[in-house]
Amino acid sequence: MIRIELVLLVIALFLSLSILASKVAARAGIPALLLFLLLGMLAGSDGPGGIYFDSPWLAQSVGVVALAFILFSGGLDTHWPDIRPALWSGLALSTVGVTLTALAVGWFAATFLGFSWLEGILLGAIISSTDAAAVFALLRGQAVNLRGRLKPLLELESGSNDPVAVFLTLGMIQLILDPALSVTALIPLFVVQMGIGAAVGYTVGRLLVISLNRLRLEYDGLYPVVTTAGVLLTYGVAAGLGGNGFLAVYLAGLVMAQQDFIHRRSLTQFHDGLAWLMQIAMFVTLGLQVYPSRLPSVVEAGLLTALFLILAARPLAVLATLALARFTLREKLFIAWVGLRGAAPIVLATFPLLAGVTKADLIFHLVFFIVLTSVLLQGTLIVPAARLLRVYSQERPHLSPLAFVMQDGMIANNLCEITVAPGSPVIGKQILDLNLPSGVLIVLIGRQGDLIVPSGGTVLQAEDVLLVLATEDMQQQVRQICQAQIEPNAPG
């Protein structure tokens, strides 16, 4: 029996080393996700850590939960005005682009690696999507300032293309295990999965906003619990109904991002931190699942496949998909370069293992090697590639204080109207004599059809409508002060 304090100590050690790795990665210009993977490999049975871990089901489960929270956080931190100009291009890349990439890699694997067509397309499907965790971390964590619509397009693509990759992976597994099944049978399945996922994601996203604004919880610490439960509920309901859970959670976050809700900034920060925790847990777990001693046997095939994916399959898919889009050739080439593969393909590679597909172990280690190559090669050269292709902006993005507050939703959440009741003790008093709680500001006064910008010397009158900026708790205190009645027999 393993003692619980030892387990906690190991978890704390992993988290501490991961944080240190992120600092080292930032200074060295290396993607932190790569170091998380290597940390898991070093801790495994083939490494100095000596931890034996061989549970594809557990690795898959950790990966699915982690991806759900990462995608939700990505959607929650996306602003609709930014992605609107790139919406159709992003959706095209996440559907047509993913499919073309899978078919191209499938052809390569069948022609040069000795795979059957279905096995080759299965490999292509697994590595067909760009990874949300990798793209979000690199574009938001590094000073990658891109011109025009490139950044929102890349983030939208990476956040929305996992559902198609999941569908293609599961579809190929079904075709391999059941040769009698027709490819056309997958079409209605695709429509059902995406339809249910989209419906559940949109519905739960709207319900979460309504719930957050109406619950009026006694403790602010419970609001992150509400959204955490919402993520799990969204994925569980969508997947339970036969829909695509990844699409559902991303869309739920995206729907919430377009509306005002209480504690918006603190909840966004909470889920950003939770997404990082999930990335660490996912990459370390997947690193533990890999046996480095088996990687040398796939080096040649993995390197050839990775180079074909990076230099041929991805660029051809991007150029074909965006042929009619208003992007320059340099921009399209950069979009092709930022096709990073990360944890999502490794998670998908566990599905053939659990399904008992022939060559599943080979596919898993091939995918792992391809991901390592992609993150190491593409991830470290994003800024040089942007400069070379002249899509890098020298201007540092900045956020004005007003824009920061409006983005936060603070003004909308903390403004309220309070009417001065007849007989209130504040009537006839100056604002500075009210002894309002610290942090309360009377922004505007409505009086008999006129608007007054108040000062400390403004005298309040009955029926004044005060526009007050204050926290929820302080709003209640101001209401009690302004709406209290003077007792008939009370002096003065």
Secondary structure as UniProt FT lines:
FT   HELIX           4..28
FT   HELIX           32..43
FT   TURN            45..46
FT   TURN            48..49
FT   HELIX           56..76
FT   HELIX           80..83
FT   HELIX           84..86
FT   HELIX           87..92
FT   HELIX           93..97
FT   HELIX           98..112
FT   HELIX           117..126
FT   HELIX           132..141
FT   TURN            142..143
FT   TURN            148..149
FT   HELIX           150..160
FT   HELIX           162..177
FT   TURN            179..180
FT   HELIX           183..185
FT   HELIX           186..214
FT   HELIX           220..222
FT   HELIX           223..240
FT   TURN            241..242
FT   HELIX           245..257
FT   TURN            262..263
FT   HELIX           264..289
FT   HELIX           292..298
FT   HELIX           299..308
FT   HELIX           309..313
FT   HELIX           314..321
FT   TURN            322..324
FT   HELIX           329..337
FT   HELIX           343..355
FT   TURN            358..359
FT   HELIX           360..374
FT   HELIX           375..379
FT   HELIX           382..388
FT   TURN            389..390
FT   HELIX           401..408
FT   HELIX           410..414
FT   STRAND          415..419
FT   TURN            422..423
FT   TURN            425..428
FT   HELIX           431..433
FT   TURN            438..439
FT   STRAND          441..447
FT   TURN            448..449
FT   STRAND          450..452
FT   TURN            456..457
FT   TURN            462..463
FT   STRAND          465..469
FT   HELIX           472..483
FT   TURN            488..489
//
